[in-house]
């Protein structure tokens, strides 16, 4: 499978088979993440690989946070369903951003944007590596509902929680989602004037 085929085949998977992933397979996916480009070659990503009880505890933390938000009258969207996916997938990787180094403090807001772009590239690399290895993945932002709790639990209060990625053997084959046509999202220019 080439890269273009992997991009076309990638889906957000929300149903996984009850099959464990070999550690070497997860290591291949993490190696793909570590090869992503990053601004200033900072490689600002840090990964916590959760399996078995740790993965279930992550889902429980999200559920508890959602209950507290709902009790206060807030909305939690798809987070409860995402917690179920985390319980089902054999591996969930929690992704953090490292602190901005002191020498970049004057450009902190710009570096945060650069870091998040770099981390997004690392996550996309993991998603595409999963496809290549016959796996499915779900890129998860719902962990942010329990951001502080998860960071403290994993001993990373100085790092910023960005996302999570659940990985496993897919137990579904969803059709591709519709995409906007290119002429709706792309503008071509050859002249400098506005």
C-alpha positions as CSV (number, residue, x, y, z in Angstrom):
1,X,0.0,0.0,0.0
2,X,1.4,3.4,-0.9
3,X,0.8,6.6,1.0
4,X,-2.0,7.9,-1.2
5,X,-3.8,4.6,-0.8
6,X,-3.3,4.7,3.0
7,X,-4.8,8.2,3.1
8,X,-7.8,7.1,1.1
9,X,-8.3,4.0,3.2
10,X,-8.0,5.7,6.6
11,X,-11.3,5.8,8.6
12,X,-12.3,6.8,12.1
13,X,-12.9,3.4,13.7
14,X,-15.3,3.1,16.7
15,X,-15.6,-0.7,16.9
16,X,-12.6,-2.9,17.6
17,X,-12.1,-6.7,17.7
18,X,-11.2,-8.3,21.1
19,X,-7.6,-8.9,20.0
20,X,-4.4,-7.7,21.7
21,X,-1.8,-5.8,19.7
22,X,1.8,-7.0,19.9
23,X,4.2,-4.5,21.5
24,X,6.3,-4.4,18.4
25,X,3.3,-3.3,16.3
26,X,2.6,-0.4,18.7
27,X,6.4,0.4,18.6
28,X,6.2,0.7,14.7
29,X,3.3,3.1,15.0
30,X,5.2,5.2,17.6
31,X,8.3,5.2,15.4
32,X,6.1,6.6,12.6
33,X,4.9,9.3,14.9
34,X,8.5,10.2,15.9
35,X,9.4,10.8,12.3
36,X,6.9,13.6,11.8
37,X,8.2,17.0,11.0
38,X,8.3,19.5,13.8
39,X,8.9,23.2,14.1
40,X,12.6,23.9,15.0
41,X,12.9,20.1,15.3
42,X,11.5,20.5,18.8
43,X,9.7,17.1,18.6
44,X,7.3,18.4,21.3
45,X,5.3,15.2,21.6
46,X,5.2,12.8,24.4
47,X,3.2,9.6,24.4
48,X,1.7,7.5,27.2
49,X,0.7,4.0,25.9
50,X,-2.3,2.7,27.8
51,X,-3.5,-1.0,27.8
52,X,-5.8,-3.1,29.9
53,X,-6.6,-1.5,33.3
54,X,-4.9,1.8,32.5
55,X,-7.0,2.2,29.3
56,X,-10.2,1.4,31.3
57,X,-9.2,3.9,34.0
58,X,-8.8,6.6,31.3
59,X,-12.3,5.9,30.1
60,X,-13.6,6.1,33.6
61,X,-11.9,9.5,34.1
62,X,-13.6,10.8,31.0
63,X,-17.0,9.4,32.2
64,X,-16.7,11.1,35.6
65,X,-15.7,14.4,34.1
66,X,-18.7,14.2,31.7
67,X,-21.0,13.5,34.6
68,X,-19.7,16.6,36.5
69,X,-20.1,18.7,33.4
70,X,-23.6,17.5,32.8
71,X,-24.5,18.1,36.5
72,X,-23.4,21.7,36.0
73,X,-25.7,22.0,32.9
74,X,-22.9,21.6,30.3
75,X,-22.7,19.6,27.1
76,X,-20.3,16.7,26.5
77,X,-21.1,15.8,23.0
78,X,-19.8,12.4,21.9
79,X,-17.4,12.0,24.9
80,X,-19.4,9.1,26.6
81,X,-19.4,7.1,23.3
82,X,-15.7,7.8,22.9
83,X,-15.0,6.5,26.5
84,X,-16.7,3.2,25.3
85,X,-14.4,3.1,22.3
86,X,-11.4,3.5,24.6
87,X,-12.6,0.6,26.7
88,X,-12.9,-1.6,23.6
89,X,-9.7,-0.7,21.8
90,X,-6.7,-2.7,23.0
91,X,-4.4,0.3,23.0
92,X,-4.9,4.0,23.6
93,X,-2.0,6.4,23.2
94,X,-2.4,9.7,25.1
95,X,-0.5,12.5,23.4
96,X,1.0,15.5,25.3
97,X,2.9,18.7,24.3
98,X,6.1,19.4,26.2
99,X,6.5,22.9,27.8
100,X,7.8,25.7,25.7
101,X,11.5,26.2,26.4
102,X,12.5,29.4,28.1
103,X,14.3,30.7,25.0
104,X,10.9,30.7,23.2
105,X,8.8,32.4,25.9
106,X,8.7,35.7,23.9
107,X,7.1,33.7,21.1
108,X,5.0,31.3,23.2
109,X,1.7,31.7,21.5
110,X,3.3,31.2,18.1
111,X,5.3,28.2,19.3
112,X,2.1,26.6,20.7
113,X,0.5,26.8,17.2
114,X,3.7,25.3,15.7
115,X,3.8,22.6,18.3
116,X,0.1,21.6,17.8
117,X,0.7,21.4,14.0
118,X,3.8,19.2,14.6
119,X,1.8,17.0,17.0
120,X,-1.0,16.8,14.5
121,X,1.5,15.5,11.9
122,X,2.7,12.9,14.4
123,X,-0.9,11.7,15.0
124,X,-1.6,11.5,11.3
125,X,1.6,9.5,10.8
126,X,0.3,7.1,13.5
127,X,-3.1,6.8,11.7
128,X,-1.5,6.1,8.4
129,X,0.9,3.5,9.9
130,X,-2.1,1.8,11.5
131,X,-3.8,1.5,8.1
132,X,-0.6,0.1,6.6
133,X,-0.4,-2.5,9.4
134,X,-4.1,-3.6,8.9
135,X,-5.3,-1.7,12.0
136,X,-7.9,0.9,12.6
137,X,-7.6,4.1,14.8
138,X,-9.7,6.8,16.3
139,X,-8.2,10.3,16.8
140,X,-9.7,11.5,20.1
141,X,-10.2,15.1,21.3
142,X,-12.7,14.1,23.9
143,X,-9.9,13.5,26.4
144,X,-9.8,17.2,26.8
145,X,-13.0,17.1,28.9
146,X,-10.8,15.6,31.7
147,X,-7.5,17.3,30.7
148,X,-6.3,18.2,34.2
149,X,-7.3,14.9,35.8
150,X,-5.7,12.8,33.1
151,X,-2.5,14.9,33.2
152,X,-2.2,14.5,37.0
153,X,-3.0,10.8,36.9
154,X,-0.3,10.2,34.3
155,X,2.2,12.3,36.2
156,X,2.5,15.0,33.5
157,X,1.1,18.2,35.1
158,X,3.7,20.3,33.4
159,X,2.8,19.0,29.9
160,X,-0.3,19.9,27.9
161,X,-2.8,17.2,26.9
162,X,-3.5,17.4,23.2
163,X,-5.3,14.3,22.1
164,X,-5.4,10.5,22.3
165,X,-5.5,7.8,19.7
166,X,-7.2,4.4,20.1
167,X,-5.8,1.6,18.0
168,X,-6.8,-2.0,17.3
169,X,-8.0,-4.4,14.7
170,X,-11.2,-2.9,13.2
171,X,-14.5,-4.6,13.7
172,X,-16.3,-2.3,11.2
173,X,-15.7,-1.0,7.7
174,X,-17.3,2.4,7.5
175,X,-17.8,4.1,4.2
176,X,-15.7,7.2,3.5
177,X,-17.2,10.4,4.8
178,X,-18.2,13.0,2.3
179,X,-15.5,15.7,1.5
180,X,-16.0,19.2,0.2
181,X,-15.0,19.5,-3.4
182,X,-11.6,21.0,-4.0
183,X,-13.0,24.1,-5.8
184,X,-14.8,24.9,-2.5
185,X,-11.6,24.8,-0.4
186,X,-8.8,25.7,-2.8
187,X,-7.9,29.0,-4.4
188,X,-5.2,29.2,-7.0
189,X,-3.3,32.5,-7.5
190,X,-0.6,33.5,-10.0
191,X,-0.6,37.3,-9.4
192,X,0.5,39.2,-6.3
193,X,-2.4,41.7,-6.3
194,X,-5.5,41.1,-4.2
